[in-house]
């Protein structure tokens, strides 16, 4: 029984890592927050760790964090700019990654960088 439980846990962990690996790459878009709208660029690793730059005129702000898969269709992020939900969907033939902050107050919408 224990080996079956461990195997199920391993399969689940493998599928979760496949989801974050599918996000790997560079993403560009816009972030909204208390200071307004600003362009953002993020690089996401296969493990879900991300880092990037937010341009809040006249300077850049470094953004870091991690995306975690917590269920079949559920992802969350934790970062130095807040925490919240992450969604991925297709819109007009392009993948769109959204970060929605807990409690409202902004988020980000990004597409893969070309």
Secondary structure, DSSP 8 states (H G I E B T S, - for coil): -HHHHHHHHHHHHHHHHHHHHHH-EEEEEEEEETTEEEEEEEEE-TTSEEEEEEEETTEEEEEEEEEEEEETTEEEEEETTEEEEEEEEEETTEEEEEEEETTSS-EEEEEE--
